[in-house]
Each structure stands twice: as structure tokens, then as C-alpha cells.
Amino acid sequence: MIFFFFIYGFCTICADGTQLIVVNNCKETIWPGILGTTEHPSLNEGGFRLKSNEQIVINTPDKWSGRIWGRQGCCFNQNGKGSCETGDCAGLLHCRGTGGVPPATVVEMTLGTVKSTLHYYDVSLVDGFNLPVSMVPVGGGVGCGVAGCENDLNICCPSALEVKKAGKVVGCKSACLATKSPKYCCTGDYATPKSCKPTIFTHLFKAICPRAYSYAYDDSSSLRMCRAPRYVITFCPPKY
């Protein structure tokens, strides 16, 4: 809690505009990746290193839209080339427009649109899970909520969905990723909210991480709206 108030105090002296305070609360170094949506830049060169207990403040352009995910078990040379155990983006430190390889826990956001000043944000398990993460507004008034998957889903991952490295479970695939089935991916004949329903796997994901998207049409309990000036994105967050 003391650490959170330190972040708040630090950010009140920053420049105006929407800010993302990315915090690594994990016990090991991670490498966050950032990907802007169409016509939006990938901030901070698309990826960077963040040691345990470090944080970085990112000032976003007006109405920025994109995603952030954590990479783990990475090793890069002096030219920024290498690989990661999870979330890898083409073997590059700076993803520069390349998304992470699933399974990866993804923070998605649209910080305003042409027609609205509202910010929309969520944490998605649609591409599977690798690291706990949350997105918390600082300010913004009544109605703003926490998006996140604060628990380690890898511990309860069904064996058919496990991704292992050196005998250790480092990721948990979504049923869509594991089967490529339209039923689990909400594609083809299942591409509507009426035809695509929760499965035994999405029910498991939802039970462990109730604040996160468990499948494509899991909007009602997962999508958050706010007008906060800044947000704290924490990898391995405390449980709220």
C-alpha cells in the first residue's frame, strides 16, 4: 500500500495527459511488450526491460489504443535479438509493431475515441495466460473499476493446456489456442454472442480470474470504463 501511494505522489507532478505507470511487482525481471492498434504507435519502441520492483511512466498520445503484455524468461544480445519463454515478439527486445506469441495475459485499452472521452480497458485471457496483471485507475471518480487477473492461473491449468519449459509450467493456453476450433474461438458459425457460449475451460478461467475476459464475448463482467488521468498496470499485483 505504501508503494502505491508513492506511485500516486510521483505521478501528480508529471505532465498532463493520460499516463500509464507500468510496475513490476514480480520476483524476477520481465520484459513488457507494447503494441498499438491500427494507426496508433507502439510506445517505448514496443518493448523494454523491467527489473523486479522497478516502474516506468509512459505518456500516451491523445486517444491512444493498444495492448500491453509481459514477457518472461528473456535473453537478448547487444543488438536486441534473442528470445523469451512466453510472450515473445519475433525474438526482439523492441517489438516495433509485432504482437506477442500466445499464451500471454493481455491488457487492452482504448483511451478515448473521436466520439467519446471515455476510456475502455480490460485484461484478456482469450490468448491464454502467462503472468498475473492488473490495470487500476488513479482518480476518475465513481464507477471506475479494476481490470485484472491477479491469481496465478498456471497453478490450476489443465494438463491439455499447459506450456512447459524445463519441466515448469510457464503458460496456460486458451481452449481456442489449443484446439483452433470455431466453437472455442467464437468464429465461423459461433461468431455471435448468441452462438458462442462459455465452456468448461472459460468457466475455470473465470472462477480463478473473475475480473478478466475468459472468452471473446465476456463483456459484461470484464470491460471497464473510466476517465482517469492515469492508470497503474502492475505485473504480479496484490489482490484487491
Legacy VTK file of the C-alpha trace (Angstrom):
# vtk DataFile Version 3.0
C-alpha trace
ASCII
DATASET POLYDATA
POINTS 240 float
0.000 0.000 0.000
2.856 2.386 0.790
4.323 1.620 -2.639
1.020 2.532 -4.320
0.878 5.921 -2.593
4.451 6.577 -3.690
3.365 5.990 -7.297
0.410 8.333 -6.873
2.553 11.094 -5.409
5.174 10.689 -8.117
2.644 10.955 -10.921
0.906 14.085 -9.670
3.976 16.061 -10.730
4.019 14.574 -14.243
2.787 16.338 -17.348
-0.910 16.488 -18.165
-2.487 13.723 -20.251
-3.199 10.023 -19.862
-0.307 8.196 -18.275
0.451 4.526 -17.810
2.569 3.617 -14.793
3.906 0.115 -15.502
5.106 -1.684 -12.362
6.944 -4.983 -11.990
5.897 -6.482 -8.670
7.166 -9.932 -9.693
10.188 -11.549 -8.081
12.045 -11.702 -11.392
12.747 -9.408 -14.334
10.077 -9.194 -17.021
10.048 -7.564 -20.449
6.727 -5.782 -21.159
5.698 -5.611 -24.802
3.516 -2.845 -26.256
1.530 -2.920 -29.493
-0.576 -0.044 -30.800
-3.717 -0.799 -32.781
-4.077 0.329 -36.401
-2.805 3.909 -36.865
-1.547 4.043 -33.260
2.194 3.871 -32.427
3.793 1.130 -30.366
5.105 3.177 -27.429
8.605 2.856 -25.918
9.833 1.131 -29.077
7.335 -1.639 -28.436
9.136 -3.273 -25.524
11.586 -2.836 -22.687
13.203 -4.489 -19.683
11.731 -4.003 -16.204
13.567 -5.417 -13.190
11.796 -6.617 -10.062
10.290 -3.684 -8.108
11.011 -1.237 -10.945
8.432 1.005 -12.611
8.243 3.233 -15.668
5.888 6.078 -16.596
4.601 6.150 -20.178
2.853 9.244 -21.553
0.383 8.136 -24.220
-0.694 10.205 -27.239
-4.249 11.554 -27.245
-6.840 8.788 -27.733
-4.192 6.063 -27.853
-5.328 2.470 -28.305
-3.300 -0.689 -27.885
-2.219 -3.599 -25.725
0.492 -4.423 -23.196
1.658 -7.866 -22.130
4.511 -9.303 -20.084
7.322 -11.425 -21.473
9.295 -13.695 -19.172
12.465 -15.746 -19.348
14.002 -13.494 -21.998
17.611 -13.298 -23.159
18.767 -10.649 -25.647
22.170 -9.770 -27.100
23.608 -6.276 -27.540
21.628 -5.882 -30.767
18.314 -6.569 -29.003
17.885 -10.006 -30.568
17.116 -13.159 -28.636
14.049 -14.987 -27.340
11.560 -15.241 -24.461
9.926 -18.250 -22.838
6.492 -16.585 -23.102
5.084 -13.566 -24.947
7.984 -13.470 -27.428
7.708 -10.947 -30.285
9.781 -12.251 -33.199
12.841 -12.628 -30.965
13.214 -8.866 -30.476
13.643 -6.728 -27.361
11.811 -3.853 -29.075
8.725 -5.428 -30.643
8.164 -2.479 -33.054
4.700 -3.430 -34.278
4.891 -7.166 -33.594
2.496 -8.826 -31.161
3.412 -11.398 -28.537
3.177 -15.119 -29.167
0.371 -16.620 -27.040
-0.240 -17.753 -24.414
0.092 -14.320 -22.836
-2.071 -12.311 -20.459
-3.001 -9.115 -22.329
-4.000 -5.662 -21.068
-6.142 -3.940 -23.719
-7.161 -0.270 -23.730
-8.751 2.466 -25.820
-8.084 5.789 -24.112
-10.823 7.839 -25.750
-12.239 7.963 -29.265
-13.300 10.617 -31.743
-16.857 10.388 -30.419
-16.174 9.864 -26.702
-13.751 10.839 -23.930
-14.402 7.561 -22.108
-11.525 5.140 -21.605
-12.214 1.436 -22.140
-9.852 -1.174 -20.719
-9.707 -4.862 -19.833
-7.414 -7.787 -19.084
-7.892 -10.657 -21.505
-7.241 -14.397 -21.229
-8.561 -15.004 -24.749
-4.931 -15.577 -25.842
-4.200 -17.609 -22.718
-2.219 -16.744 -19.571
1.412 -16.335 -18.594
1.621 -13.669 -15.847
-0.810 -12.118 -13.347
-1.520 -8.466 -14.186
-3.972 -5.694 -13.274
-4.918 -2.223 -14.530
-6.098 0.202 -11.841
-7.286 3.799 -12.440
-5.850 6.586 -10.296
-8.716 9.064 -9.967
-11.588 9.138 -12.425
-14.479 9.172 -9.980
-17.271 6.745 -9.186
-17.763 3.790 -11.498
-14.155 3.127 -12.452
-13.116 -0.424 -11.710
-10.143 -2.755 -11.580
-9.408 -4.987 -14.569
-7.132 -7.880 -13.860
-6.116 -11.464 -13.388
-4.355 -11.305 -10.039
-4.058 -15.068 -9.467
-1.533 -17.470 -10.990
-3.632 -19.466 -13.423
-0.637 -21.656 -14.296
-1.050 -23.466 -10.972
-4.532 -24.696 -11.943
-4.022 -25.038 -15.699
-5.483 -28.249 -17.187
-2.703 -30.518 -18.441
-4.000 -30.305 -22.025
-3.466 -26.526 -21.975
-0.088 -26.363 -20.220
3.004 -24.839 -21.818
6.170 -26.105 -20.149
9.812 -25.045 -20.288
12.401 -27.189 -18.497
9.591 -29.060 -16.765
7.992 -25.898 -15.357
4.549 -24.613 -16.401
5.183 -21.108 -17.794
1.888 -20.581 -19.606
-1.667 -21.797 -19.948
-3.249 -21.911 -23.404
-6.816 -20.865 -24.016
-9.084 -23.587 -25.404
-9.148 -21.635 -28.687
-5.368 -21.657 -28.938
-5.159 -25.361 -28.069
-7.919 -26.646 -30.358
-8.306 -23.983 -33.110
-12.000 -24.915 -33.015
-14.604 -22.313 -34.094
-16.672 -23.325 -31.061
-13.902 -22.264 -28.681
-12.620 -19.353 -30.809
-16.057 -17.770 -31.427
-15.509 -17.817 -35.197
-17.499 -19.100 -38.166
-20.944 -20.298 -37.070
-20.040 -19.289 -33.499
-19.156 -15.661 -34.251
-22.039 -14.078 -32.304
-22.791 -13.677 -28.592
-25.854 -15.890 -29.049
-23.967 -18.806 -30.603
-20.695 -18.573 -28.666
-21.177 -19.584 -25.053
-18.822 -20.163 -22.094
-17.182 -23.594 -21.954
-15.819 -25.695 -19.111
-12.419 -24.080 -19.737
-13.701 -20.488 -19.725
-15.668 -21.222 -16.546
-12.400 -22.346 -14.936
-10.566 -19.203 -16.109
-13.431 -17.029 -14.844
-13.513 -18.705 -11.448
-9.804 -18.031 -10.943
-9.756 -14.556 -12.541
-13.280 -13.050 -12.336
-12.107 -9.562 -13.455
-10.663 -10.804 -16.784
-12.097 -11.771 -20.182
-12.401 -15.547 -20.280
-13.677 -15.694 -23.881
-14.493 -13.287 -26.718
-17.989 -12.231 -25.560
-17.310 -11.963 -21.842
-18.016 -8.192 -21.875
-20.459 -7.616 -19.037
-18.141 -8.594 -16.186
-14.783 -7.735 -17.762
-14.844 -4.460 -19.733
-14.163 -1.353 -17.602
-14.899 2.304 -18.371
-13.319 5.391 -16.818
-11.957 8.902 -17.439
-8.915 8.718 -15.170
-5.803 10.823 -15.933
-3.522 7.862 -15.225
-3.564 4.103 -14.715
-1.284 1.716 -12.849
-0.529 -1.522 -14.718
1.045 -3.996 -12.285
2.545 -7.349 -13.147
2.159 -9.822 -10.240
-0.183 -7.390 -8.470
-1.535 -7.578 -4.943
-5.070 -8.948 -4.739
-7.709 -6.189 -4.483
LINES 1 241
240 0 1 2 3 4 5 6 7 8 9 10 11 12 13 14 15 16 17 18 19 20 21 22 23 24 25 26 27 28 29 30 31 32 33 34 35 36 37 38 39 40 41 42 43 44 45 46 47 48 49 50 51 52 53 54 55 56 57 58 59 60 61 62 63 64 65 66 67 68 69 70 71 72 73 74 75 76 77 78 79 80 81 82 83 84 85 86 87 88 89 90 91 92 93 94 95 96 97 98 99 100 101 102 103 104 105 106 107 108 109 110 111 112 113 114 115 116 117 118 119 120 121 122 123 124 125 126 127 128 129 130 131 132 133 134 135 136 137 138 139 140 141 142 143 144 145 146 147 148 149 150 151 152 153 154 155 156 157 158 159 160 161 162 163 164 165 166 167 168 169 170 171 172 173 174 175 176 177 178 179 180 181 182 183 184 185 186 187 188 189 190 191 192 193 194 195 196 197 198 199 200 201 202 203 204 205 206 207 208 209 210 211 212 213 214 215 216 217 218 219 220 221 222 223 224 225 226 227 228 229 230 231 232 233 234 235 236 237 238 239
